[in-house]
Amino acid sequence: MRIVIERGDLLRALGHVTSVVERRTTIPILSNVLLRVNGDMLEFKATDLEREVIEQAPARIEAPGAVTVPAHMLHDIVRKLHDGAQVELVRDAERERVTLISGHSRFALQTQPADDFPDLAAGEMTHTFEVGASDLKRLIDKTRFAISTEETRYYLNGIYFHVAATGNQPTLRAVATDGHRLAQVELPRPSGADGMPGVIIPRKTVNELHRLIEDGGSTVTVGVSAAKIRFETGTVTLTSKLIDGTFPDYGRVIPQGNDKELKVNNAEFMSAVDRVATIASERGRAVKLNISSDKLILSVTNPEGGSATEEVSVDYQSTPLEIGFNARYLLDIAGQLEGDTAMFKLADAGAPTMVRDSAVESALYVLMPMRV
């Protein structure tokens, strides 16, 4: 195997695939990236046995072949080469090495056989459809913050991706919850998604997909089966196993009868919450909202750190209400809103609260209150 590739193309491809390579693993070959000539392209593949990323980059192929080399070491070497440099990769099969030559630099890297590299066989995808990269990114952006990090509730450690309906409008919906807050966002159902199984995409895959979308093409081709999901954008393909579990009936926690409506300027609200939360203890982080006619008083009391209050003008015409929330959760949800106005639908101090975005009807958030 002998190929020549431009440093920028090599670095970009390695940047995409090495992110799934664990720096510490009990299976040595998983620390490697597979380099394989595919026609007039150089193909890169990396996996952690749960996720697999494949990328292709243009190269001058002087001799075909395939080999695996240490992924992070190769990435670090290429990152330190000069911009615009040409990089030559030559495999020495007898010495089980790959030599990297660029300008006056020369590196020899240990290899392992390409035939030993694991293949995360995707199998047949029962449903395939296309979605705009910006639309998919929005689904991820507005839900991933609510993914649970509690490993014992593994079925909440991802985004629930499924088809649904709002009124008569068929939708593709993403939902995430950690039991304290819930985020739900949807978009019109793409052609080909009808009847697809509801799947839970793992947190690591969600974060990897988010990164790849930013560097990928304008559309993403999604393939779904009962056990795996595949995303193709630009020259990158991400395949992942799904979480084998049942997502809870989240519809039961979305309040339907909250009749107290609070409207507040979102930027002012976020700033006020952030300021008073400075006093809150790291353990509690509770902020009390005292709501009365056209007035919201935010307050925090910390026996060890003092107290803080701030008043914000709001649009509220219902009976007075006092309710507490985790400040971090409030800020996380408010940070997802695109419109100028945050709309809260409340019931009482012990019931979940719904938050809507004045600019995005397809998004809703639910937040459980705290005792304060």
N, C-alpha and C positions, 0 to 999 in steps of 0.2 A: 504494500500500500504506500503510495506516494501522492500527496496532494499539496496544492498551494492555495492559500485562502487569504483574503484581506483581513487585517487585524480587527477592523470594526465589525465585519460580518461574523467573525469567530467569537468576538467578545459578546455580541448581542445574543447569539445562539446559546453560548455557555451561560449567560446570565439568566436565560429563560429556564434551562433544564437543571442547573445546579441547585436551584432553590428547593427542590424536593429531595436533594441528597443529604442524608443525615451525616453530621461530622463524626458522630460516634455510632458505630453499628457492630453487631456481633457477626454479621455476614460481610466479609471483606469486599466482595464484588459490588455490593450496594454502595460502596464509597466511590465507585467508578462511573464514568460516563461511557456509553457505547458510541464509538465513531464508526460509521459505515457509509461506504460510497453507494449512492443510489442514483444511477444514471449520471447526470452532470452535476449532481448536488451532493453535498456532504450532509449526512443525517446524524443527528445527535439524539440519544435516548438516555433518560435517567429515571430511576424508580426507587420508591421505598416500600414496595410491595402493596401499598395502599393506593398510591397515585403514580401515574406515569406521564412524563412529558416528552413529546417528540417534536423536534424542530429541524428545519432544513435551511441550509445556507448555500449560496452559489460558490463554487470552487473550481480550480483548474485540476482536473483529474489526470494524473500521469500514470498511475497504476491503481486499480481498484483493490478493495479489501475491507476488512473490518477488524476492530481492536477495541479494547477497553483500557482507559487510563484513569488515574486518580482525578476526580472531577474538580474538587476545590483547589488542588495544586495547579492543575492546568488553567483554571480560571484566574488564579492569582498571578500566574506567569504572564498570561495574555494581557491582563489588566495593566501590567507594568511596562508593556512594550510601547514603542512610539506610535502615535497616531498615524494612520495611513501606511503602516509597515506591512510588508508581505510576510506571511508565515508559512514555512514549509514543514510538513509533517511526514516523516518517513518511518515506516515500521521495519524493525529488524526482528524477523520471526525467530531466528536462531538464538539471539540473546534475550528474547522476550522483552524488548524495549521499543519505545517510540522516541525518535529524535526530533526535537523541535528546533528549527533554525530560523532566525530572524535577524538580518543585519549581522552584527558581530556577536550576537547572543546565540548560545547553543545549550540546549537542555536535553537530558536523557531521562525518560520516565519509565518506571516499571509498568508492565502490562499484565492483563489476565485475558484468557481466551474469550473471544466474542461469543462462542457457542455456549459458554457458561452463564451468559447474562440472562437474567429472568425476563419473561415476557408476560405482561399483565394483559392476557388475551381478553379483548373486549367482548368477543362473541357477537351475536346478532343483536342489533338495536331494534326493538320492536316499534319505536316511534322516533321519527327524525323531523326536525323543523328548524327554520331559521328565525332569528330574532336580532333586532338591531343591537349593536354593541353598547350604545349609550343607554338603551332601554334595559338591557341585562345588568349593566353597571348600576343603574338606578335601583333595581330590585335588590341588588347586593348591598349597596351603600346604605339603604334605608332600613335594612333588617339585620345585618350581621352584628350590630352592636348589642342586640338582645339575645344572641346565642349563649346558652348556658355553658359555663366552664366546669360545672360539677360533674365529674366523670361517672359518679354512680347513677346519674340520670342520663345515660349515654344517648338516649333517643332525643334529648334536647340539645345535643352537642352539634347541631347543624341547622341548616335552613330547610324547611319543609316546602318542597317545590311540587305544585300540583295544579290541576285544572279545576276551575270552580265557575260560579256564575254570580254576577251582581245584577239583580233584577233580571232582565232578559238578555243581558250582555255576557256572553261566554268569555272567561278570562283565564290567564295564566297567573297564578298567585304564589307569592313567597311569604312564608310566615316563620318567625323565630320568637322564642320565649325562653326565659330562664325562671319562670314562676313568679317573678316580681314585676315584670313588664313584658309587653308583647308588641311586636311590630308586624304589620300586614301591609303589603304593597302588591298591586296587580297591574297587568296590562292586557290589552285585547288578546284573546287566544290566537296564537299563530296557526296557520294552516299546517296540519300534520300532527298537532299536539292533542287532537281529540282522542279521548279515551286512554291517554297515557297514564301509567300507574303513578300514584303519589309517592315521591321519593324524598329521603332525607340526605342532603348533601353535607358531608363532614366539614367542620370548621376550617381545617387546614386546606381542603380543596377550595372552599369559598374564598379564602384569602389568596390562594394561588391564582384562581380564576380572575379575581379582581385585578391582580397585578398584570396578568397576561392581556386582559382586555385593554388596558391603558396603552399597551405597546402593539396591539393587534390591528385587525382590519375593521371595517365599518359594520360588518355583520358577523354573527356567530352561528355556526351550525351545531345544533344540540341533538345528540342521540341518547335515548333513554331505554334501558331495559330494567328488569326487576332487580338486578344486582349491581349494575354499573351505569355510569353516565359519562358521556364524552362531549367535549367542547372543542370545536375547530375554529380558529380565527387566524387569518393571515396564513403564515407558514407553520403555526404551532398547533399541536393537538394535545389536549389534556384529557386523560382517562382516569377515572377514579372509581373505587369501590364505594358503595352506598352504605349508610348506617342501617344495619339489619335490626329494625325495631318499629314500633308503632307510635306515630306522633299522636299526642293526646287530642281529644276533641276540643280544639281551641275556641270554637264558636260558643261554647258554654260560658267562657269568661269574658266575652265581649258584651258589655252592658247594652241593654236595649231600652231601658226605661229611665235613664238619667235625664231629668227634666230641668236641671239648673245649668244654665249656659253662661260661661265666663269668656269674654273676649279681651285679649291683651296684646299690646305691641310686643312681638316676639323678641326683638333685640333688647328692648328695655327690660323685659322680664328676665331674659338670660343674664344680663348684666347685674340685675338686682339679686338674683339667686346666687350668682357667683360671689358677689360681695359679702352677703350675710353668711354664706357657707364658710367663709374664711375662719369664722369663730367655731364652727362645728367640729366635734371630735372625729377623728378618722374612723372610730368604731361605729358611731351613730349616724353622723352626717344627716340628721333629720332637720328639715325646714318646715316651720308651721306657716300655713296660709290662712289668714283671717280675712274672710271675704264678706264684704257688705256692699251696700248700694254704691256702685261706681268707684269702689275703693278696695285695694288689696294691700294688706300689711303682711310683709314677710318677716319672720322672726326666728332667731336661733338662740338657744340658751345652752351654754356649756359650763357646768359647775367648776371646771378647772380653767376655762379660758375666757369666761365673760359672757356677754350677750350682744346681740345686734338686731336692729329692726330697720326696715325700709318700706316706704309707702309707694305704691305704683297705681296710677289711674287705670281703671278698667271699665268695661261695659258689662254690668251685672245687675239684673233686676229681680232676682229671686230672693228667698229668705236668707239671712246671714248664715254662714257656714265656716266652721273651723276644721281644717284637715291638714295632715302632715304627710310629707313625701321625702324620700331619699334625695338629697340635693344632686348627687351624681346622676341618678336616673332622670331627674327632671331636665338637667342640662343635656344629657344624651339625646333625649327625645326632642327637645327644643332645637338642638343642633341639626336635626334632620329636616326641619320645616323650611320650605322655600318661600312661602308667603310672608308678608309683613305681620300678619295676625295669627296668633295661636288661639285655637278655640277649644275650651275645656267643657266637657259634658260631665256634670257631677250629680251624685245622689245624696250621700251622707258621708260622715267621717270614716265609716268602716267599709264602704263599698268601692269597687274599682272605678277609676275615672278614665274616660275616653278623651283622647286628644286628636284633633283633626288639623290639617294644614289648609289654610285659606286658599292656597294656590294649587294644591294637588289633591283632587277628590279621591284618587285611587289609593291613597295612603291613610291608614289609621293606626293609632297607638293606644295601648291600654296600660295603665299604671296602678299598681296596688298601693294603698295608703300605708303609712306608718303611724304607730301611736306616739304622740308627742305630749 
